[in-house]
Amino acid sequence: MHFRYTAIRSITFPAILVAVVLCSADCATQDATAQTGLGPAIPAHKKLVAFACNTVEPAYLREHIGEIEQALPLDGLVIFVYPNDWGPRRSGQEDIFFGGRRFTREDFSQALNDLKAVPFKKFTDNFIQFALSARGSAAAENDIGPDLMTNGQFDTNLDGWASITPGLEDWDDTDGYPNQGCLIINSAEDADNANTNSTPGAGATIPEADGVTQYKVSWSIKHVGGGTGLQHVRVVDNNGGCEPNPDPAGEDPCLPFSFNTHGVPGPEWAEQSINFTPNEGATEINFITYGGGGVAGRNRLDNFRVRKIITPPVEHGNLDWFDPNWSGIAENGAVLAQLAREAGLKGFWLDVEHYAGTLGQWEEIFNYSARPDHDKYSLAEVEAQIQRRGREWMQAVAAAYPDITIVVIQNTGWGHHNMVESFVKGMMQSRGNATIVDGGEGGYSKIAGQEFAAMRSGAESVHQADPLLQPIQYGFGLWVDYSPNNYGGWHTDPADFHKNYRSPAEFEQTLYGALTAADRYVWLFVWHPDLWFNPIVRPRPLNHQCVLCPHEKVPAAYIEALRNCRQPHDPDWSPPLQTGRFVWFDDTVLVEGSTIDDSARILLENPGLEQWRQGPEPTPDAWIVGGEGPQILRDESVVKAGKYSIRVTTELSHGHVIIDQHIPAAAWAGKTITFGAWARSDMKGVGGVEILDFIGNLHEVSNIGTGHPGDGEWHFVTATKTIRPEATEHVRLRISAHIPFIKAAE
């Protein structure tokens, strides 16, 4: 059996909440911990910081910081600042500072005034969110234009609406949203097919359409009375355009009605909306409504709106590293650094992850293969240019705020998925007295303290090889309500805490382990930031993320875990795990092309995993075992073919175990290959195969192939990849098992 513990260097995760906690005054002494076998208390210089995708803003903090500090035992927040001319629609995800728009200090005068006025008392370590995917633009007007409808509110009448039959379609002054007055259709008990539509006298007049410009069209609807609530709203223009097209009910395009296109309405007012692109030449947008048959009951409609979507200027997107105007990005860094310094903040929360929706052609700025002109510059040339830009950016930032702290998430690039490390190297060259922290987003799902220690060891092993990177400090991110829908939602009833990925007791132990391994910062990510910061009036459901939403408050037990995590704990703690977390693999195949059949020529060494190297830790010949806490076994009892299979698991609470075979890249450059293996497991989506090629030390992984369904039977899993023509060294054929954290049954 194989018990090697190797930290994998290719873990990346999405990003969302950050938190910071102070040591309690009654921390136990070192002598007491030695007597009890517990680890030492967490010192006060280590902090917990809180960060969410819709982070809090200065104006909100100015009013509510007292409430937040009283409710949450944290040390700081990540804050989003907007320029003065930004409109009211704000998500905290616009990512505006690393693009082509140049900012000045005066552009943020309102945010700076608010930050200076925030009466921070407990939160000592606060940061400005600074993402490098330029997805937004600070246009003077809002990103959604004004409403163009003539009469979509029904405040006083139904003027401009056609096909009005009293008793079937009526104006109702007893209800409405947001104001009194609405349209009620199918108002008679046994009526059928009541409908009405706006005319130019009620609809929206638009500039002559170019076939590209989009409009956000929306309406509010409510079902009353009996029946099923069948309804439909269709959007049309005056030049043959309509939505939906084709009709989802299977009818011809642009018929005046169909059923349930936008969902069956409920008993409360709810807004529905679409983005609509009128046909070129259109000058009007109107609505057609349909109320269902007599068995469908009645619907009320209100608040029909047509608003132009203002597309951010492309020139505000990311710039190429070679762009002659790139100095503006460094200047933006200096502006924000000065703001952070004046406001008394620690520095930047530098998010280097690529996000969809980046403006312009330079979408994935750290992905060499995604460059539109990646054949114009070699990898070495691009990496050198990125390092130069990192040096210029950091030089400007450090000049404005010499002792700034910058936490880099996902991490500082030590996993070598992309060219982030080149930018960080440039930062380190000109950082002066600044502190650079690897944010360790790979800690999101970790449980026990030794897992954080191993993750840090993996990063340090990369950084220690380069004196430039050795001063980097290390922190970790924790996802509090980890993937809630995988566990039936986030459970806030104490009787169901054990159903969450981490119960409060487990969360407390995990916090202790992360703080122990970190130099200074541990940060918390959550799907439910409204509960923590409450930046809006009411908690809102997180569609497709938590089926139990909305929640009323953060359970007290999780708050207590934050308070208690700094006290002495067992440093070797790990949770009880379910036994039998195994994946078996057998009979691997590599072929040229995208199809594997019985006639395919086998191109691997030891494809059946029959030959094994002997010793205290036997491993299959020609294969390299690694990953996180790998445990492998040559198994004779569960076999697909031949005498042996390989059984895979991890000694950790969870981990990615890999078994690789290397083949020369030169022999396969520019060719498509398919790698496959037989796999067996009762855990869904855990076992599979991958193909990785490398350009220098940067790798690219095949698209997700066929994964195992988790039915306990043998299935053939495959991955296909065209090896990049410029691939170097070796291609790795990977047997991959992501062993999940599964708690022992209580």
C-alpha positions, 0 to 999 in steps of 0.5 A: 500500500502506498502512503506518500503525502505529496501536495498537488500544485494545480488546485484552483477554485472560484472565489467569494467571502473574506473574514478577520478575527482577533485573539481573545484575552483569555487565550490559554498559556503554552504550559497549559496546552503542553499539559493537555496535548492541545496546540497553542492558542492562535496569536493576535497578529493572525487575522480573519478577513471577510470577502464576498462577490457583492462586497460592501461599499463605503456608504453602507459601511459608514451607516452600519459598521457598528452593527456589523462589528457587533454581530461578527467577531471578525478583523476586517472586510474587503470593500468595493469602491466605485467612482463618483459617476457610476450608476445605481446598478452595482454588483461588486463584480464590475472589475474596473481598475485593470482596464483602459479607463484612466482614473484620478483621485478625484473620481473617488472623492465620494468613496474616500469621504465615506471611508474616512467617516467609517467609525471602524473600531474592531475591524483593523485589516480592511482591503479594497477589492482589485480584480484584474478581469476588466468587466465593467465601465464607469459610464456617466449614465446608468448601464440600463437606460430610462424606461421608454414605455408610454403607458406601462404602469397603468397608474390611471387607465389602460390608454394605448392598450388594444383588444380591451373587452370590459369584463375580460380585460380591465383596469384594477385600481385596488392592486398594482406594482409598484404603484396602485393600478394594474391590468387584469386579464381573463377577469371573468370566471369562465372566460377563455383566451383573454388577451391584450396588447400595447399599441404605439400609444402605450408601447416604446418608441426606440431609435431605428434599430441596428440589429445589435443594440439590446433592450431590457424588457420587463414586466411584473405579474401576479396570479389570482383566483383559481386555476393553474395560472397559465400565461404568456407575455411576448415581446415584438417589434414593428419590423418582424422581430419577436421573442420567443422565436421560435415559440417554445410550445412548438408553434410557429414563430411570432404567434400572439401567444403560447403557454408558460414561456416565462414560468407560471406566475405565483400569488405574489408580484414577481418581475420577469424580464428578457434581453431583446434585440429588435430587428434592424430598422424597427422603431417600436417595441410592444407587448402581447399578453395572454391570460389562459383559459377558464381553467387557468384562473386570472392574472394581473400585470403591471410595470411593463418597461423597455430600457436600453442596455448601455454596453460598456465601451470596449476600450475600458476592457483589459489591455494587451501587455504590449499596449503602449497605453498600459501605463494607465493601468499602473497609474490606476493602481497608484490612485487606488493605493493612495485612496487605501492609504488615506482611508486607513485600509491595509491595501488590496485584495488582488483577484487574478482569476479570469471571469467571463464577460471581460471586455475586448479581445484580451479576455484571458490576460494570463493565458498564453494560448488564449492570446489572439496573436499567441503566434506573434510572441513566444511564451518567454517573450510574453512572460518577460513582458508580464513581469515588466508590467508587474514591476511597473504596476507595483512600483507605482503602487508602492510609491503611493503606499510604501507599506501596503499589503496585497493579498493575491487570490486565487494564489501567486501562480505557483500551480503554473496554470497560467502566467500569474507568477510572471506578474508576481515576480515583477511585483516582488522586484519593486515591492520595497516595503510592501507585503505580498501574501499568497491568498491560498484559495485552494483551502476552500474545501480543506478540513484538517490542519495538516491539509493546510500545512501540506498546501503551504509546503507545496507552494513554498517548494516552488517559491524557495527555488527562486530567491525573488519569491521567497519573501511571499507570505501565506494565507488561506481561504475557507468556504463557509457554506461549501457547495450547499446544494450538494448537501441539500442546501445550507442547513441553519437548523441546529438539528441539521448542522451535521448535514452541512459540509462543515458543522460548527464544531468542524468549522471551528477546528478547520479555522484553527488549522488554517490560522495555525498554518497561515502567516497572518490572514485566513479569509472566509468565502460564503454563498450567503453574504447578505446574512453576514453583511446585510447590504440589502433590506431583506435576505434574498434567495440565491437561485441555483446555489442554495435550495433552502434560501432565504435564511433569516440569520447566521446561526449562532453556533457558527458565530461562536466557532469564529469566537472560539477558534483561537483557543487551543485545539488538537493540532492533529484533529481530523473528522471521522470519515466514511470507509470505502472511499475507493476508485478502481482503475484497470486496462488503460488505452491511448490511441491517436484520434478521437475514437477507441475501438477494439482494433486500436493499437495500444500506445502505452507501457504497462497499460493493464497495470499488471507489472508493479515495482516491488518495495515498501511502497509498490507502484505500477511500472511506468506510472508515477503516483502523486497528489494529495495523500495518495494511498494505492493498492494492487488489488486482486479482488476487484478486477476488470481484466487480467490479474490486477487493478489499482485501488485509489483513495487518500489518507486525508479527509479529501484529496486529488490523487493522480497517477501519470504516465509521460509520453514525449510531446514532440511525437504528438505535437499537433495530433489528437489523442484519446486516453481511456481507462476502465473505472469503478466506484460508488462515488459519482464524478470522482474517477476519470482521466485527463491529458495535460500538455505543457509549454514551458512550465505552464500546462493545459488540461483536456476538457472534462471527458466522460466521468464515472456515474458512481453506480459501483459498476465498471465504466470506460472513461475517456478524455480527448485532446489535440496536443498543442504544436508548441508543446514541450517536454512531455504529455501527461496521461493522468488517471485522476481520482478526486476523493471527496470528504464524506463524513462517517455515518452518525 
